[in-house]
Amino acid sequence: MILGYPRKLVSKELQKLNIFVPPRYVTEKDVLLIHKIREERLRDNLARSRSV
């Protein structure tokens, strides 16, 4: 577990982004990258929903 997330879950989320990291090599940076991308997507979706 890294930052409260199972390594396998983080690895699968990275694979969705075409970033291949074996579960045993997942680091805190990988978890933070996923958080950053999710925040950007939420911000984009919010901006789109407000502009419609």
BELZITA-V143916 format. One record per pair of residues at least 12 apart in sequence whose ideal C-beta (glycine too) atoms are under 7 Angstrom apart, sorted by the first residue. I is the first residue (numbers start at 0). J is the second residue. D is the distance in whole Angstrom. If there is no record, write none. Layout:
BEGIN
<<I/J/D> <I/J/D>>
END
This chain:
BEGIN
<<1/25/6> <1/26/7> <1/27/6> <1/30/6> <2/27/6> <2/30/5> <4/30/6> <6/22/4> <6/23/7> <6/25/5> <7/22/5> <9/25/5> <9/29/6> <9/30/6> <9/33/7> <10/22/4> <10/25/6> <12/33/5> <13/29/6> <16/36/7>>
END
